[in-house]
Amino acid sequence: MIQPNQLTANQVIQIFRNEAVYLFLGAAFTTVGLVAAAFALLRRRFEPLLINFALFAILYGSRLWLKSPLLALLFPGSILLTAIRMGINYVVPIPAFFFFLAVGFLPRFGKAIAIALTVIFVALLIGTLAFGNLYAFTLTNNIVIIACLLVVLFRSMQRQALTQDVRIIRIGLLIFVGFTLVDNIGDAFHHYPRVEAFGFVVLLSCLGYVTARQTLHREAQLGEIQKELQVAKRIQLSILPESFPASTSFKVTARYIPMTAVAGDFYDFLCTGDHRAGLLIADVSGHGVPAALIASMVKLAATSQRDHAADPAALLTEMNLALCGNTQQQFVTAAYVHLDAHTRELRYSAAAHPPMLLVRNGQVTAIEENGLMLAAFTFSTYTTATLSLQPGDRLLLYTDGIIEAANRAQEEFGQQRLQTLLQKTANHPQSETLDQILNQVQTWAASQEDDLTLLICDYSPQ
């Protein structure tokens, strides 16, 4: 045997030429595996197919480098390199079989089979590290791999190619299995054709093609969904009143910041005029499109009960009956206040909603008159709280996204902070007060985890 220090430059160059293709393939496979692993980490979801493919590609590419004679020239006599080179053969198949399991090319009880194979390969690895690279270990490894690949080959032929992607993956898999069988059969008889890596190129290309196709398809679908969400957002905004009509007694301003494109928060003015105002605010459980659809139903239920606009308890009772059984187990909290400038009276009722805040003479009072949430029980009943209405009164209705906004320590913004801020801005214009509240909440919160809606009303009779 020629020792490394006895090799001439021409011999080294010749070895490099012989190994150049495998070194390139090894680097390419490892790079693809690392990219797949990085993609899996960025998605922050455990996807067995992607993760096992990444491990398979990284280990397969690493093995091509570890088996290269050039690496032995760089680290002559290294015990660690020798151990790794002996053991890598038994590590590569482990993610491979879990990959085949994720694809569906293992028979029933495939997970148990993959675990059993893992135990066998780990035992072979330990045996090799303890006793050296015995021929019995190599033969066992080859027999197990050949048997498993034949099973995979048989299973792949049984599967119906329902889609173009499945057909492409199956073609790449069959070619890879065929080349791998050639290598392992040759290895069992001390012949080393070294064609398996080229089969892996075909498999990797097929998987890359399918991945690219599916990625482009998903992006196109995502684009369509985004367009539909923008349309849904415009539709939802259209069901919210733009502004409270000019009134000699009441001035109302609203702020609405959805968590996503569409939301479950809702507000409406059920009656308006110089001497009357009926303000409704509601919050549907959940987020996104489902909550937005229920919010549309809340608007219909509220609009259909305008005849009860002066009786908050009756209004909520009828809304509850209209919504029960129609919201797919999603519930609604709501608060409604009716203001009458003639009688100088405030009537308020709520359904499991945060209390309304009344600012009077620089003091903040929480007004709470709650019944059960809407759409939960047909037998729910509600009561009305009646208070006097005085010039200069300011009312604030809001959804729980305001007081439940949490910072990084999971401490909520809370009712007390909201009341304190409302008291400090009691003499500020409505828009300025609402902006300060929202700024404080958004600064406090680590992220927006709920919809934010505020409705402020000033009673200032002329």
C-alpha positions as CSV (number, residue, x, y, z in Angstrom):
1,M,0.0,0.0,0.0
2,I,1.3,3.4,-0.9
3,Q,1.6,5.7,2.1
4,P,0.4,9.3,1.8
5,N,3.9,10.7,2.0
6,Q,4.9,8.4,-0.9
7,L,2.3,9.7,-3.3
8,T,3.5,11.8,-6.1
9,A,1.7,15.0,-7.2
10,N,0.4,13.2,-10.4
11,Q,-1.1,10.4,-8.2
12,V,-2.8,12.9,-6.0
13,I,-4.2,14.7,-9.1
14,Q,-5.4,11.4,-10.5
15,I,-7.2,10.5,-7.2
16,F,-8.8,13.9,-7.2
17,R,-10.0,13.4,-10.8
18,N,-11.5,10.1,-9.9
19,E,-13.2,11.5,-6.9
20,A,-14.2,14.9,-8.3
21,V,-17.7,13.9,-9.3
22,Y,-18.4,12.3,-5.9
23,L,-17.0,15.3,-4.0
24,F,-19.2,17.6,-6.1
25,L,-22.2,15.5,-5.5
26,G,-21.5,15.2,-1.8
27,A,-21.2,19.0,-1.5
28,A,-24.4,19.5,-3.5
29,F,-26.4,17.0,-1.5
30,T,-25.2,18.5,1.8
31,T,-26.1,22.0,0.6
32,V,-29.6,20.9,-0.5
33,G,-30.1,19.2,2.9
34,L,-29.0,22.3,4.8
35,V,-31.3,24.5,2.8
36,A,-34.2,22.1,3.5
37,A,-33.4,22.0,7.2
38,A,-33.2,25.8,7.3
39,F,-36.6,26.0,5.5
40,A,-38.1,23.6,8.0
41,L,-36.8,25.7,10.9
42,L,-38.2,28.9,9.4
43,R,-41.6,27.3,9.0
44,R,-41.5,26.4,12.7
45,R,-43.5,23.3,12.1
46,F,-42.5,19.7,12.4
47,E,-42.8,18.3,9.0
48,P,-41.5,14.7,8.9
49,L,-41.1,14.6,5.2
50,L,-39.0,17.7,5.0
51,I,-36.9,17.1,8.1
52,N,-36.1,13.5,7.3
53,F,-35.3,14.5,3.7
54,A,-32.9,17.1,5.0
55,L,-31.2,14.7,7.3
56,F,-31.0,12.1,4.6
57,A,-29.4,14.5,2.1
58,I,-26.9,15.9,4.6
59,L,-25.8,12.5,5.8
60,Y,-25.7,11.1,2.3
61,G,-23.6,14.0,1.0
62,S,-21.3,13.8,4.1
63,R,-20.8,10.1,3.4
64,L,-19.5,10.8,-0.1
65,W,-16.9,13.1,1.4
66,L,-16.0,10.8,4.2
67,K,-15.5,7.9,1.9
68,S,-13.1,9.9,-0.4
69,P,-9.4,8.8,-0.3
70,L,-8.5,12.5,-0.4
71,L,-9.9,13.0,3.1
72,A,-7.7,10.1,4.3
73,L,-4.7,12.0,2.8
74,L,-5.5,15.1,4.8
75,F,-5.9,13.2,8.1
76,P,-3.5,10.2,7.8
77,G,-3.9,7.6,10.6
78,S,-6.8,9.5,12.3
79,I,-8.7,7.1,14.6
80,L,-11.7,9.4,14.8
81,L,-12.0,9.7,11.0
82,T,-11.7,5.9,10.7
83,A,-14.5,5.4,13.2
84,I,-16.8,7.9,11.5
85,R,-16.1,6.4,8.1
86,M,-17.0,3.0,9.4
87,G,-20.2,4.2,11.2
88,I,-21.6,6.5,8.6
89,N,-23.0,3.6,6.6
90,Y,-25.3,2.6,9.4
91,V,-26.5,6.2,10.1
92,V,-27.6,7.2,6.6
93,P,-30.4,4.7,6.3
94,I,-32.2,5.8,9.5
95,P,-33.7,9.1,8.2
96,A,-34.1,7.4,4.8
97,F,-36.7,4.9,6.1
98,F,-38.5,7.6,8.1
99,F,-38.6,9.6,4.9
100,F,-40.2,6.6,3.1
101,L,-42.6,6.3,6.0
102,A,-43.7,9.9,5.5
103,V,-44.1,9.4,1.8
104,G,-46.3,6.3,2.5
105,F,-44.0,3.7,0.8
106,L,-43.8,1.4,3.9
107,P,-46.5,-1.2,4.7
108,R,-48.9,-1.2,7.6
109,F,-47.3,-0.6,11.0
110,G,-44.6,1.3,9.0
111,K,-43.7,3.4,12.1
112,A,-42.9,0.2,14.1
113,I,-40.9,-1.1,11.2
114,A,-38.9,2.1,10.9
115,I,-38.2,2.0,14.7
116,A,-37.1,-1.6,14.5
117,L,-34.8,-0.8,11.6
118,T,-33.3,2.1,13.6
119,V,-32.6,-0.3,16.5
120,I,-30.8,-2.7,14.0
121,F,-28.7,0.1,12.5
122,V,-27.8,1.6,15.9
123,A,-26.7,-1.9,17.0
124,L,-24.6,-2.3,13.9
125,L,-23.0,1.2,14.6
126,I,-22.2,0.3,18.2
127,G,-20.8,-3.1,17.2
128,T,-18.6,-1.5,14.5
129,L,-17.2,1.1,16.9
130,A,-16.6,-1.5,19.5
131,F,-15.2,-4.4,17.4
132,G,-14.2,-2.8,14.1
133,N,-15.6,-3.0,10.7
134,L,-16.3,-6.8,10.6
135,Y,-17.6,-8.4,7.4
136,A,-20.6,-9.8,9.3
137,F,-21.7,-6.3,10.1
138,T,-21.3,-5.1,6.5
139,L,-23.2,-8.2,5.2
140,T,-26.0,-7.7,7.7
141,N,-26.3,-4.0,6.7
142,N,-26.5,-4.9,3.0
143,I,-29.0,-7.7,3.5
144,V,-31.3,-5.4,5.6
145,I,-31.1,-2.6,3.1
146,I,-31.7,-4.8,0.1
147,A,-34.7,-6.4,1.8
148,C,-36.1,-3.0,2.8
149,L,-35.6,-1.5,-0.6
150,L,-37.4,-4.4,-2.3
151,V,-40.3,-3.8,0.1
152,V,-40.3,-0.1,-0.8
153,L,-40.1,-1.0,-4.5
154,F,-43.0,-3.3,-4.2
155,R,-45.1,-0.8,-2.2
156,S,-44.4,2.0,-4.6
157,M,-45.7,-0.2,-7.5
158,Q,-48.9,-0.9,-5.5
159,R,-49.7,2.8,-5.0
160,Q,-52.0,4.5,-7.4
161,A,-50.4,7.5,-9.0
162,L,-53.3,9.9,-8.4
163,T,-51.4,13.1,-9.2
164,Q,-48.6,14.2,-11.4
165,D,-46.5,15.0,-8.3
166,V,-46.9,11.4,-6.9
167,R,-45.9,10.0,-10.3
168,I,-42.8,12.1,-10.5
169,I,-41.7,11.2,-6.9
170,R,-42.3,7.5,-7.6
171,I,-40.2,7.6,-10.8
172,G,-37.3,9.2,-8.9
173,L,-37.8,6.8,-6.0
174,L,-37.7,3.7,-8.3
175,I,-34.6,4.9,-10.0
176,F,-32.8,5.6,-6.7
177,V,-33.9,2.2,-5.3
178,G,-32.6,0.5,-8.4
179,F,-29.2,2.1,-8.2
180,T,-29.0,1.5,-4.5
181,L,-29.8,-2.2,-5.0
182,V,-27.0,-2.4,-7.5
183,D,-24.5,-0.8,-5.1
184,N,-25.6,-3.0,-2.1
185,I,-25.6,-6.2,-4.1
186,G,-22.2,-5.4,-5.5
187,D,-20.9,-4.5,-2.0
188,A,-22.1,-7.8,-0.6
189,F,-19.9,-9.6,-3.2
190,H,-16.9,-7.2,-2.8
191,H,-17.7,-5.3,-6.0
192,Y,-18.1,-1.5,-5.7
193,P,-19.9,0.0,-8.7
194,R,-20.6,3.3,-6.9
195,V,-23.7,4.3,-8.9
196,E,-26.1,4.9,-6.0
197,A,-25.1,8.6,-5.9
198,F,-26.3,9.1,-9.4
199,G,-29.7,7.6,-8.5
200,F,-29.9,10.0,-5.6
201,V,-29.3,12.8,-8.1
202,V,-32.4,11.7,-10.0
203,L,-34.5,11.4,-6.7
204,L,-33.3,14.8,-5.5
205,S,-34.2,16.4,-8.9
206,C,-37.7,14.8,-8.8
207,L,-38.3,16.1,-5.3
208,G,-36.9,19.5,-6.2
209,Y,-39.2,19.7,-9.2
210,V,-42.2,18.7,-7.1
211,T,-41.3,21.1,-4.3
212,A,-40.9,24.0,-6.8
213,R,-44.3,23.2,-8.4
214,Q,-46.1,23.0,-5.1
215,T,-44.4,26.2,-3.8
216,L,-45.5,28.1,-6.9
217,H,-48.9,26.6,-6.6
218,R,-49.2,27.6,-3.0
219,E,-47.9,31.1,-3.8
220,A,-50.6,31.5,-6.4
221,Q,-53.2,30.2,-4.0
222,L,-51.9,32.6,-1.3
223,G,-52.2,35.5,-3.8
224,E,-55.8,34.6,-4.5
225,I,-56.6,34.3,-0.8
226,Q,-55.0,37.7,-0.2
227,K,-57.2,39.2,-2.9
228,E,-60.3,37.6,-1.4
229,L,-59.3,38.8,2.1
230,Q,-59.0,42.4,0.8
231,V,-62.4,42.2,-0.8
232,A,-63.8,40.7,2.5
233,K,-62.1,43.6,4.4
234,R,-63.7,46.2,2.2
235,I,-67.1,44.4,2.6
236,Q,-66.7,44.3,6.4
237,L,-65.7,47.9,6.6
238,S,-68.8,48.8,4.6
239,I,-71.1,47.4,7.2
240,L,-69.5,49.6,9.9
241,P,-71.0,53.2,10.0
242,E,-68.6,55.7,8.7
243,S,-69.5,58.4,11.3
244,F,-72.2,59.4,13.6
245,P,-74.5,62.0,11.9
246,A,-74.2,65.6,13.1
247,S,-76.2,66.0,16.3
248,T,-77.0,68.9,18.6
249,S,-76.6,66.7,21.6
250,F,-74.2,63.9,20.9
251,K,-70.8,63.6,19.3
252,V,-69.5,60.0,18.7
253,T,-66.1,58.9,17.4
254,A,-65.0,55.3,16.8
255,R,-61.6,53.5,16.3
256,Y,-61.4,50.0,14.8
257,I,-58.1,48.1,14.4
258,P,-58.6,44.4,13.4
259,M,-55.9,41.9,14.3
260,T,-56.1,40.4,10.8
261,A,-57.5,41.5,7.5
262,V,-61.0,40.8,8.8
263,A,-62.2,40.7,12.4
264,G,-64.9,39.8,14.9
265,D,-65.3,43.2,16.5
266,F,-68.3,45.2,15.4
267,Y,-70.1,48.4,16.3
268,D,-73.2,50.2,15.0
269,F,-75.5,53.2,15.6
270,L,-79.0,51.8,16.0
271,C,-80.6,55.2,16.4
272,T,-79.3,58.7,15.7
273,G,-80.5,62.2,15.9
274,D,-80.4,65.5,17.8
275,H,-82.0,64.0,20.9
276,R,-81.3,60.2,20.7
277,A,-78.4,57.9,20.3
278,G,-78.2,54.1,20.4
279,L,-74.6,52.7,20.4
280,L,-73.9,49.0,20.1
281,I,-70.5,47.3,20.3
282,A,-69.9,43.6,20.0
283,D,-67.0,41.1,20.0
284,V,-67.3,37.6,18.4
285,S,-65.1,34.9,19.9
286,G,-62.2,33.8,17.7
287,H,-60.5,35.8,14.9
288,G,-60.3,36.1,11.1
289,V,-62.9,35.1,8.6
290,P,-65.1,32.9,10.8
291,A,-65.5,35.7,13.4
292,A,-66.1,38.2,10.6
293,L,-69.0,36.1,9.2
294,I,-70.6,36.0,12.6
295,A,-70.1,39.7,13.0
296,S,-72.1,40.2,9.8
297,M,-74.9,38.1,11.4
298,V,-74.7,40.3,14.6
299,K,-75.3,43.3,12.4
300,L,-78.4,41.7,10.8
301,A,-79.7,40.6,14.2
302,A,-79.2,44.1,15.6
303,T,-80.7,45.9,12.6
304,S,-83.8,43.7,12.8
305,Q,-84.4,44.8,16.4
306,R,-84.3,48.5,15.9
307,D,-87.8,48.7,17.3
308,H,-86.3,47.9,20.7
309,A,-83.6,50.5,20.4
310,A,-84.9,52.4,23.5
311,D,-84.9,49.2,25.5
312,P,-81.4,47.7,25.8
313,A,-82.5,44.6,27.7
314,A,-85.1,43.7,25.1
315,L,-82.8,44.4,22.3
316,L,-80.1,42.0,23.6
317,T,-82.7,39.4,24.4
318,E,-84.1,39.4,20.8
319,M,-80.6,39.4,19.4
320,N,-79.7,36.4,21.5
321,L,-82.7,34.5,20.2
322,A,-81.9,35.4,16.6
323,L,-78.2,34.2,17.0
324,C,-78.7,31.0,19.0
325,G,-78.0,27.9,16.9
326,N,-76.6,29.9,14.0
327,T,-73.1,30.7,15.0
328,Q,-71.4,27.3,14.9
329,Q,-70.6,27.4,18.7
330,Q,-69.0,30.8,18.5
331,F,-70.3,33.3,21.0
332,V,-70.7,37.0,21.1
333,T,-70.2,39.6,23.9
334,A,-72.0,42.9,23.4
335,A,-72.9,46.1,25.1
336,Y,-75.6,48.6,24.2
337,V,-76.4,52.1,25.5
338,H,-79.4,54.3,24.6
339,L,-79.1,58.0,25.3
340,D,-82.1,60.3,25.4
341,A,-81.5,64.1,25.6
342,H,-85.2,64.8,26.2
343,T,-85.4,62.8,29.4
344,R,-81.6,63.2,30.1
345,E,-81.5,59.4,30.7
346,L,-79.0,56.8,30.0
347,R,-80.1,53.1,29.6
348,Y,-77.4,50.4,29.4
349,S,-77.3,46.6,29.2
350,A,-74.6,44.1,28.3
351,A,-73.9,40.5,27.5
352,A,-70.7,39.3,29.2
353,H,-69.0,42.5,27.9
354,P,-66.4,44.7,29.7
355,P,-68.1,47.5,31.6
356,M,-68.8,50.9,30.0
357,L,-66.9,53.7,31.4
358,L,-68.5,57.0,32.3
359,V,-66.4,60.2,32.8
360,R,-68.3,62.8,34.8
361,N,-66.7,65.8,36.5
362,G,-63.2,64.4,36.1
363,Q,-64.1,61.0,37.7
364,V,-64.4,57.7,35.9
365,T,-67.1,55.2,36.9
366,A,-67.5,51.7,35.5
367,I,-71.1,50.8,34.6
368,E,-71.7,47.1,34.5
369,E,-75.0,45.4,33.9
370,N,-74.1,42.0,32.4
371,G,-76.0,38.9,31.4
372,L,-74.8,35.8,29.6
373,M,-73.0,36.0,26.3
374,L,-75.1,36.1,23.2
375,A,-75.7,32.9,21.0
376,A,-75.0,30.6,24.0
377,F,-78.4,29.9,25.6
378,T,-81.9,30.6,24.5
379,F,-83.0,31.2,28.1
380,S,-80.6,34.1,28.7
381,T,-82.2,37.2,30.0
382,Y,-80.8,40.8,30.4
383,T,-81.6,43.8,32.6
384,T,-81.2,47.5,32.0
385,A,-79.4,49.9,34.2
386,T,-80.8,53.4,34.1
387,L,-78.8,56.5,35.0
388,S,-79.2,60.2,34.7
389,L,-77.4,61.9,31.8
390,Q,-75.6,65.2,32.6
391,P,-74.1,67.7,30.2
392,G,-70.4,67.1,29.8
393,D,-70.7,63.3,30.3
394,R,-68.3,61.2,28.3
395,L,-68.9,57.5,27.6
396,L,-66.4,54.9,26.4
397,L,-67.4,51.5,25.0
398,Y,-64.6,49.1,24.0
399,T,-63.8,45.4,23.4
400,D,-61.7,43.2,25.6
401,G,-58.7,43.4,23.2
402,I,-58.0,46.8,24.9
403,I,-57.7,45.6,28.5
404,E,-56.4,42.1,27.8
405,A,-53.4,43.3,25.7
406,A,-50.4,41.7,27.4
407,N,-46.7,42.7,27.6
408,R,-43.8,40.3,27.4
409,A,-44.2,39.4,31.1
410,Q,-47.9,38.4,30.3
411,E,-49.2,41.3,32.4
412,E,-52.4,42.7,30.9
413,F,-53.0,46.4,30.3
414,G,-56.0,46.1,32.5
415,Q,-59.1,48.1,33.5
416,Q,-57.3,50.4,35.9
417,R,-54.8,51.7,33.4
418,L,-57.6,52.3,30.9
419,Q,-59.6,54.3,33.5
420,T,-56.6,56.3,34.6
421,L,-55.8,57.2,31.0
422,L,-59.4,58.1,30.3
423,Q,-59.4,60.4,33.3
424,K,-56.2,62.1,32.2
425,T,-57.7,62.8,28.8
426,A,-61.1,63.7,30.0
427,N,-60.9,67.3,28.5
428,H,-59.1,66.3,25.3
429,P,-60.8,66.0,22.0
430,Q,-62.3,62.6,21.3
431,S,-59.9,61.7,18.5
432,E,-56.9,62.6,20.7
433,T,-58.2,60.5,23.6
434,L,-58.8,57.5,21.4
435,D,-55.4,57.9,19.8
436,Q,-53.7,58.1,23.2
437,I,-55.5,55.0,24.4
438,L,-54.5,53.0,21.3
439,N,-50.9,54.2,21.4
440,Q,-50.6,53.2,25.1
441,V,-52.1,49.8,24.5
442,Q,-50.0,49.1,21.4
443,T,-46.8,50.3,23.2
444,W,-47.7,48.1,26.2
445,A,-48.5,44.9,24.2
446,A,-45.7,42.6,23.0
447,S,-47.9,42.0,19.9
448,Q,-51.5,42.5,18.9
449,E,-53.3,39.3,19.8
450,D,-56.9,40.6,19.4
451,D,-59.0,43.1,17.6
452,L,-59.1,46.6,19.1
453,T,-62.3,48.7,19.0
454,L,-63.2,51.9,20.9
455,L,-66.4,54.0,20.8
456,I,-66.5,57.3,22.6
457,C,-69.6,59.5,23.0
458,D,-69.8,63.1,24.5
459,Y,-73.1,64.5,25.7
460,S,-73.0,68.3,25.1
461,P,-76.5,69.7,24.5
462,Q,-76.5,73.1,22.7
